[in-house]
């Protein structure tokens, strides 16, 4: 445990494996009410779920989810993906493009396990939600032997979105770095740059967090990722930074610089590849500057 912490690699799967060993050696209290210890006793260490969520579309959720999955597989983790926006299917199409590229070129690149869900239909809301919950649990069960499951959610409110957020161990909320998009977190007086109150989305996340804590689970590790950081208009960027720092303190999320506006992300979608799949070369300083900077963004994430 100490060595893992020192290396900064004390991951959820690692904790589960360590505790299972400790139980076997009698070095851990078998009567503990810790959920992970109980799971280890039963031989079940559930995957760590990373949900990429936002009630708005066009913020880079699927691009983020795909790069996270490939990055984790590059670290030799078993990774599954669930597209909870199967009707739109951006992540579904991304992975289909990846499979076509691998089949056509014979490249040996990792491919995550994958499930896709579409909203159930019907007039009875309770029946629809019950069906969606059943499908969601079945998808998670199919990926139960993964170390990580990355969930890509719809860019709107809905029951599947709620299910994805409820299961999040880490929640990543990509946010376009603009006052036009900050209302996904809060109602803001744009003239005085003052926070008036949390948005519907923020309240949803905070409510899900309260339920987790009430059920004895760890709180959601919520990260807001600032995408499309402006290269110009420094005053606007500074104002956004100050406002988001205030919100982070009030709502309990942490801030992370995200992905800049780059053509390469759109180009890679059609081949199903990510920046992590591109060869680095021996001297990365000679690489395309845009690609080099984009690769650093992904590594930081």
Order of alpha helices (4+ residues) and beta strands (2+ residues): alpha-alpha-alpha-beta-alpha-beta-alpha-beta-alpha-beta-alpha-beta-beta-beta-alpha-beta-alpha-beta-alpha-alpha
